[in-house]
Amino acid sequence: MPKVEQGRLFGLDGMGSYTAEELDELADQHLHRIDDPKNTDDPKWLKRRAARLRKLARQKETALEHKMDQR
């Protein structure tokens, strides 16, 4: 899974190649994994990860809006 943290947003495995919609879908997948009985991940970790993905998606949307306003 690509890293969400600052400084790792772009690159070969970075989040720069994902759209805001794709990041929201990834966040939804993380939240759905909480209810999965076969899940071995900590629910708190999954919630934090989903929150970070959603934050990044909002940042991408804001950046896109700003880019469009500049034109």
Buried (B, 14 or more C-beta within 10 A) or exposed (E): EBEBEEEEBEEEEBBEEBEBEBBBBBBEEBBEBBEEEEEEEEEEEBBEBBBBBBEBBEEBBEEEEEEEEEE
